[in-house]
Amino acid sequence: TPEIKKGSVDVTYVTEDGTTLEATSDVVKDGEVGSNYGTTEKTFDGYHFVRMGEFSADATGQVEEGTKHVVYVYA
């Protein structure tokens, strides 16, 4: 039987100056490669969403081998 390839996705919410608004959490842990994942933009008092992180994975997409990091940046 072929080995099922797996991957993970996590998400972090930070401010532009690097303050963590919400610690990294797993969205998908050892999910099957090719399966879909989704993350959501959250609301934090006193902050507004400005962009995805410079090296962020897409907010929604497909699991790939290895770990994808989704980063939402707020100001």
C-alpha positions as CSV (number, residue, x, y, z in Angstrom):
1,T,0.0,0.0,0.0
2,P,1.4,3.4,-0.9
3,E,2.3,5.6,2.1
4,I,-0.2,8.4,2.7
5,K,1.7,11.6,2.7
6,K,0.9,14.0,5.5
7,G,1.3,17.6,6.3
8,S,0.4,20.1,9.0
9,V,-0.9,23.7,9.0
10,D,-0.7,26.1,11.9
11,V,-1.9,29.7,12.4
12,T,-0.5,32.7,14.4
13,Y,-2.0,36.1,15.0
14,V,0.6,38.9,15.5
15,T,0.9,42.7,15.4
16,E,3.1,44.6,13.0
17,D,5.6,45.1,15.8
18,G,5.8,41.4,16.6
19,T,3.5,41.1,19.6
20,T,1.6,37.8,19.6
21,L,-2.2,38.4,19.8
22,E,-2.9,34.7,19.8
23,A,-0.3,31.9,20.1
24,T,0.3,29.5,17.3
25,S,-2.3,26.8,17.1
26,D,-2.7,23.8,14.9
27,V,-5.2,24.0,12.1
28,V,-4.4,20.6,10.7
29,K,-2.1,18.1,12.4
30,D,-0.8,15.3,10.2
31,G,-3.5,15.8,7.7
32,E,-3.6,14.0,4.3
33,V,-1.7,15.9,1.6
34,G,-4.2,17.4,-0.8
35,S,-7.0,17.8,1.8
36,N,-8.3,21.3,2.2
37,Y,-7.7,23.6,5.2
38,G,-9.1,26.9,6.2
39,T,-8.2,29.7,8.7
40,T,-10.2,32.7,9.7
41,E,-9.3,36.3,10.3
42,K,-10.1,37.0,14.0
43,T,-11.1,40.2,15.7
44,F,-8.9,41.6,18.5
45,D,-9.9,44.7,20.5
46,G,-8.0,47.7,19.5
47,Y,-6.5,46.1,16.4
48,H,-7.5,45.7,12.8
49,F,-6.3,43.1,10.2
50,V,-3.8,44.6,7.8
51,R,-2.2,41.8,5.8
52,M,-0.9,38.3,5.8
53,G,2.6,37.8,7.0
54,E,5.5,38.1,4.5
55,F,6.1,34.4,4.4
56,S,2.6,33.3,5.3
57,A,0.9,30.4,3.6
58,D,-2.5,31.1,2.1
59,A,-5.4,31.6,4.5
60,T,-7.1,28.7,2.8
61,G,-5.7,26.0,0.6
62,Q,-4.5,22.4,0.5
63,V,-2.3,20.6,2.9
64,E,1.2,19.9,1.6
65,E,4.1,17.8,2.9
66,G,5.8,19.5,5.8
67,T,4.2,22.4,7.8
68,K,2.6,25.5,6.4
69,H,2.5,28.5,8.7
70,V,-0.4,31.0,8.2
71,V,0.3,34.4,9.8
72,Y,-2.3,37.1,10.2
73,V,-0.8,40.6,10.9
74,Y,-2.7,43.3,12.7
75,A,-2.1,47.0,13.6
